[in-house]
């Protein structure tokens, strides 16, 4: 199309062939690649420090949320701990009463009491209460409390030979240790 060509400038060149001048004078005075201006370097270091601080805070917050969730789960799981601890003596007395039933008691009545005792035990078990095994086991101070020793050749040293009072665990936490009698080798008579 006629008239669409650019007119020549004073030197007879077209505008497209002229070297372009930067519009922003700051761009013209910018350092070459690889060199940093002191102000820009300081700003970059501040940005890096702020980002590192942000990452630490974000990690701390995630750890806080995880700990809070764990504490809430523990509180929920062990919420009945104190109540169960108070009910254990009642369970012990119930078992003692059944073990020492006098002669001549109505068998129907006795069976009813045994059913109540089993129901009580089942209710406690549903809350996470389990007995700690003891008889014939190796003594474990984290689960058993030795209150007596028995000299014997029949059992290996440190083996539990008698359970004096049952111990209980709530989920994975010992609620009450088992009171036990532990085997020991006979003393040598001199």
C-alpha positions in Angstrom: 0.0 0.0 0.0 1.3 3.3 -0.9 2.0 5.7 2.0 2.6 2.9 4.6 6.3 3.1 4.4 8.1 5.0 7.1 9.6 8.3 6.1 13.4 8.5 6.3 15.0 10.6 9.1 17.7 13.1 8.8 20.4 10.6 8.0 18.2 8.9 5.5 17.6 5.8 7.6 14.4 4.3 8.5 13.3 4.5 12.1 13.5 0.7 12.5 17.2 0.8 11.7 18.1 3.3 14.4 19.5 2.1 17.7 16.9 2.3 20.3 17.3 4.4 23.3 16.0 3.1 26.7 13.0 5.0 27.9 13.8 4.5 31.6 17.2 6.0 32.5 17.5 3.5 35.4 17.5 0.6 32.9 20.3 2.3 31.0 22.4 2.6 34.1 21.6 -1.0 35.4 24.7 -3.1 36.1 25.5 -6.0 33.8 24.2 -9.4 34.7 26.1 -11.1 37.5 26.8 -7.9 39.4 24.5 -6.8 42.2 23.7 -3.3 43.4 24.3 -3.1 47.2 20.6 -2.1 47.9 19.3 -5.0 45.8 21.6 -7.4 47.5 20.4 -6.3 51.0 16.8 -6.6 49.9 17.5 -10.1 48.6 19.0 -11.1 51.9 16.1 -9.6 53.7 13.7 -11.6 51.5 15.7 -14.8 52.1 15.7 -14.2 55.8 11.9 -13.5 55.8 11.2 -16.6 53.8 13.3 -18.7 56.1 11.5 -17.2 59.1 8.2 -18.0 57.4 9.2 -21.6 56.8 10.2 -22.0 60.4 6.9 -20.6 61.6 5.0 -22.8 59.2 6.8 -25.9 60.5 6.3 -24.8 64.1 2.6 -24.3 63.4 2.3 -27.8 61.8 4.1 -29.3 64.8 1.8 -27.4 67.1 -1.3 -28.8 65.3 0.1 -32.3 65.4 0.8 -32.1 69.1 -2.6 -30.7 69.8 -4.3 -33.5 67.8 -2.2 -36.1 69.7 -3.0 -34.5 73.1 -6.7 -34.4 72.3 -6.6 -38.1 71.2 -4.8 -39.0 74.4 -7.2 -37.1 76.5 -10.1 -38.8 74.8 -8.5 -42.3 75.1 -7.6 -41.9 78.8 -10.6 -39.7 79.9 -11.9 -42.4 82.2 -8.6 -43.3 83.8 -9.4 -41.8 87.2 -12.9 -43.3 87.3 -11.5 -46.8 86.4 -8.8 -46.4 89.0 -11.5 -45.8 91.6 -13.6 -48.8 90.4 -10.7 -51.3 90.7 -11.0 -51.8 94.4 -14.8 -52.5 94.0 -13.9 -55.1 91.3 -11.3 -56.7 93.7 -13.8 -56.9 96.5 -16.5 -58.4 94.2 -14.0 -61.1 93.2 -13.0 -61.8 96.8 -16.6 -62.1 97.9 -17.3 -64.6 95.1 -14.1 -66.6 96.0 -15.2 -66.8 99.6 -18.9 -67.7 99.1 -20.3 -69.4 102.3 -21.8 -72.8 102.1 -25.5 -73.1 101.8 -26.1 -70.0 99.6 -28.9 -70.3 97.1 -27.2 -71.4 93.8 -29.6 -69.2 91.7 -28.7 -66.2 93.8 -25.0 -67.0 93.5 -25.2 -67.4 89.7 -27.0 -64.0 89.5 -24.1 -62.3 91.5 -21.6 -64.0 89.1 -23.5 -62.6 86.1 -23.4 -59.1 87.6 -19.6 -59.5 88.2 -19.0 -60.6 84.6 -21.1 -57.7 83.3 -19.1 -55.3 85.5 -15.8 -56.8 84.1 -17.2 -56.6 80.5 -18.1 -52.9 81.0 -14.6 -52.1 82.2 -13.1 -54.1 79.3 -15.2 -52.1 76.9 -13.5 -48.9 78.3 -10.1 -50.4 77.4 -9.2 -52.0 80.7 -7.2 -55.3 80.4 -5.5 -57.4 83.0 -1.7 -57.7 83.1 -0.6 -61.3 82.9 1.6 -62.4 85.7 1.6 -66.0 86.9 4.6 -67.8 85.2 5.8 -64.7 83.5 9.2 -63.1 84.0 9.1 -60.2 86.5 8.8 -56.9 84.7 9.1 -53.9 87.1 7.2 -51.7 84.7 4.1 -53.9 85.0 4.6 -55.9 88.3 5.4 -54.9 91.9 7.2 -57.6 93.9 6.0 -57.7 97.5 7.5 -61.1 98.4 10.1 -63.6 97.4 9.8 -67.4 97.5 12.8 -69.7 97.5 12.3 -72.5 95.0 14.2 -74.8 92.7 11.2 -75.5 90.6 11.1 -72.0 88.9 13.8 -69.9 87.3 14.9 -66.9 89.2 12.8 -63.9 88.6 9.7 -65.9 87.6 6.4 -64.9 89.1 5.1 -67.8 91.3 2.0 -66.1 92.8 -0.2 -63.2 92.0 -1.3 -61.4 95.1 -3.5 -58.7 93.5 -4.3 -58.4 89.8 -2.8 -55.5 87.8 -4.6 -53.6 85.1 -3.7 -51.7 82.0 -5.8 -49.0 80.3 -5.0 -49.3 76.6 -1.2 -49.2 76.7 -0.8 -47.4 80.0 -0.3 -49.3 83.3 -3.2 -48.3 85.6 -2.2 -50.5 88.5 0.8 -52.9 88.6 0.2 -56.5 89.6 1.3 -57.4 93.1 3.4 -60.6 92.9 5.6 -63.1 94.6 8.8 -63.8 92.7 10.9 -66.9 92.7 14.5 -66.9 93.9 17.1 -69.7 94.3 17.3 -71.3 97.7 19.9 -69.8 100.1 22.9 -71.9 100.7 23.2 -73.1 104.3 26.7 -72.7 105.7 
